[in-house]
Amino acid sequence: MLSVEDWAEIRRLHRAEGLSIKMIARVLKVSRNTVRSALASDAAPRSERRPVPSIVDEFEPRIRELLAAFPTMPATVIAERVGWTRGKTVFADRVRELRPVYLPPDPASRTSYVAGEIAQCDLWFPDITLPVGYGQVRTATQLPVLTMVTGYSRWLSAVLIPSRRAPCPTRSVASRSTAPTCRAARAALLRGSCRVRAQVADEGVRSFPTRGTPLRRSGDPV
């Protein structure tokens, strides 16, 4: 059979060097018909091996029936049930190949993510008392920490936010004097939590929105 190297060389000699079929056959020591076939073929020759039937093939339907009913049945027990009397290795290999199709899904299997696909945000309330100035202190309930962890690299980020609640006069009965306080609280939340900087090079995350805004990747216009 003509190799890929000889096939490519025949076509190169004919197209680039301008050699005739007779000369190519003489140089490469092949027949003229081989040269003509190589020039007429647009694809490189491939050697395809025919699949050799296995002695386990006739037992496979019965193996599948037993695995469908008992997915964890040992290969030795299956061999006894189907009447297998030959070598154990070839039979065990076939059972090992077929078993995953009938096994139930693993409930504890690890979930995987691609880079930049997902990040998880949550509020953390550490058991601390933080001084905020003017002799005042705040607990974790009043000053929570917004945390974010990326699903691919497990990169962790945290930022202290002024409050987890921003009462708005349009949603509750309040006087007009509370409107500036509501706007200030919302602005503080936007600065502190709505755009948590990730800056993770391997995930391509530029900023991760926690509410409303779309995910931006590195290179996108701000």
N, C-alpha and C positions, 0 to 999 in steps of 0.2 A: 504494500500500500504506500502511496506517495505521502511523504511527511509534509507538515505545514511549512517547514523551511524550504524544501525543494519546490513546493507550489509557489511560494513567494519569490524564489529565485528565478523560476521559469518566467513568471510574469514580469519581473524586473528586467531580465535580459531581453525579453521581446519588446517591451514598451519603452524602456529607458535606453538600452544599448542598441536596439534595432536588429538583433540577431534573428536569423531565420529559424524555423522549426527544426530543420535538419542540423544546423549548427548547435542549437541548444541541446538537442538529443545527443550529439557527439560530446559536448562539453560535460554534461551532467551524467552521461552514460545511462540514459533511459531511452525508452522507445519513442517513436514519433507520435504514436497514438496517446501516450501518456502526456506528452507536451501539448497536444491538441486538446485533451480533456482538461488540463490545468488552465489553458487559456480560455476555454469556453465556460469554465465554472467561475461564478462570482463569489462563492463562499469557500473558505478553506476546508480541506478534507477533515473529517472527524471519524474517529474510530468508536463505534458504538458496540458495546458488549451486550449480547443478548442475555436477559435474566435467566439464570439457571434455576429450575424448579427445585424446591426443597422437599425433603421427606416429611416435613411437618405440615405442609400445605393441606393435605387431606384431613388433618386433625384440627385445623384452625376453626372451622365452624363450631365444633363442639367446645373448643377452648373459649370461644367468645360467649357461648351460652353459659358456661360456668362462671366466667368473669362478670357477666351481666347480673347473675344472681348473687355471686359472692366475690366482690372485687378484690378482697384481701386473701383469697385462698392461696396457700403456698403452691409453688410450681410442682413440687413432688406429689401433692395430693391430686392436683389436676392431671398429672401424668397417670396416676393410678385409675382415676375415674374414666379417662378416655382410652385406656388400654395401651399406653405407650411402653414399648419394650426395648427401645434403642438407647442411644447415648443421652445423658441428662443435660449436657451443655447446650446442644442445639435446641432442645425443647425449652429449657429455662430461658434462653435468649429470646425465643419467640413470645413466651409468656411475658417477659419483661418489656417487650416492645408493645404488646397489646394492652397491658394492664392500665397505663395512664388514661386510656380512653374511657374506662369504666369506673375509675376512682372518683368519689364525690369531691367537689371543690373544697380546698382547705380554707376554713373560716379565718385562720390566723395568717394567711399569706400576706406578704409585704406589698403594699401599694407603692408603685413607682411613678415618678413624674419627670417630665422633660424640663430642661432649663428654662426658667422664666414663665412657667405655666401657672403656678399657684403659690400663694402664700397665705398663712393663717394668722389672724389677728385676734387678740383677746385682751381683757383687762386683768391686771394683777394688783392685788391689794396686800402689800407687804406689811408685816406687823411692826411698824415704826411710827414714831412721832417726829414730824419734820418742822423745824422753826422756819417761819416765813417772814420774820421781821416785825418790828414794833411790838415785841413781847408776845407775839401770837404764834400758835403752833397749829399744825393740821395733822390729822390722822390719815391713814391710807384710804379710808372711805371718802374723805374730802379731796384727796390728791391721788387718784389712782395712776397706775403706770400702764400705758398702752404698749403691748408687746406684739412682735411680728416675727414669724419664723418662715423661711422659704422652704418649699417642699423638696427642691432638688439638692441644694447644698447644705440645708439645715442651718443657714446663717441666721443668727438671732439679733434682733434690734429691739430697743425699748426707749420710750420717751415719757417723761412725766407730763401729764395734762392737768390743767387747773380744775376741771370738774368733768364728771360724766353726765351731768344734766345741765341743760340750758333752757330754763322755763321761758316760754314765749307768750306774750299777752294775747296773741291771736288764738292760742289753744287753751287758755285758762282765763278766768275772770281776774283781771289785773288792771291797775290804773295806768294812764299814759306815762307816768313817771318811771315805770319799770322798763320801758322800751329801750332806753340807752343801755341799761344793764344787760338786757337780753342780747342786744347786738354785740356788746363787748364780749360776753361769754361765748357767743357763736364764733366771733372772730378769733378768740383764743383757742377754741377747739379746732378751727380750721388750720391755724398755724401749728398747733401741737400734734394733731392726730390725723388730719385728713391727707397730709402728704408726709408720710414717714419715709425718710431717705434710706434707701437700701444700699445703693452703690456696690452691688455685687458683680464683679467682672464676669465670672463664669456663668451667671444667669442672665446677663444682659438686662437687668432691671435697673431703671433709672430712678423711678419713684413709684411707690405702690399706694394707690388710693384706698382709703378705708370707707369712703362713702361717695358714690356718685361719679367720680371722675374716672376715665378709662386708664388702663395700664399703659405706661410709657416705657419704651425700651431705649437703650443707649443708641444715640444717633438720630432719634426722632426730634423734631423741633419742639421746643418748650412753649 
